[in-house]
Amino acid sequence: MDDKDFNRLAETTLARIEAGLEASGADLDFELGAGGVLEIEFADDSKIIVNRHGVNQEIWVAARAGGFHFRWDGSVWRDTRDNAELLDKLSQLASQQAGESVDLR
């Protein structure tokens, strides 16, 4: 995949995550900043950071539970360690930090 395709895919994915957060109704705030960095802040002041990493063509997630790298497999973003799908893993991580269900699907 070239840089243009990666950036298009990453931007689409970040927009989908934003829409999922908005629709979730969970007690959280989020903001997509410059450079494609999405910050999700929870009621307890903890955060999850989601950003694209162009050099590796990955989406990175930093959460209380740890750091995760997701690579495009041709159809979805997959965790490079356990093969989990990005939106499933992010829903799980956000639910843990929010203390309530957050479904980004």
Beta strands, then each sheet from edge to edge (+ up, - down):
strand 1: 28-33
strand 2: 37-42
strand 3: 47-53
strand 4: 58-63
strand 5: 66-72
strand 6: 77-79
sheet 1: 1+ 2- 3+ 4- 5+ 6-
end
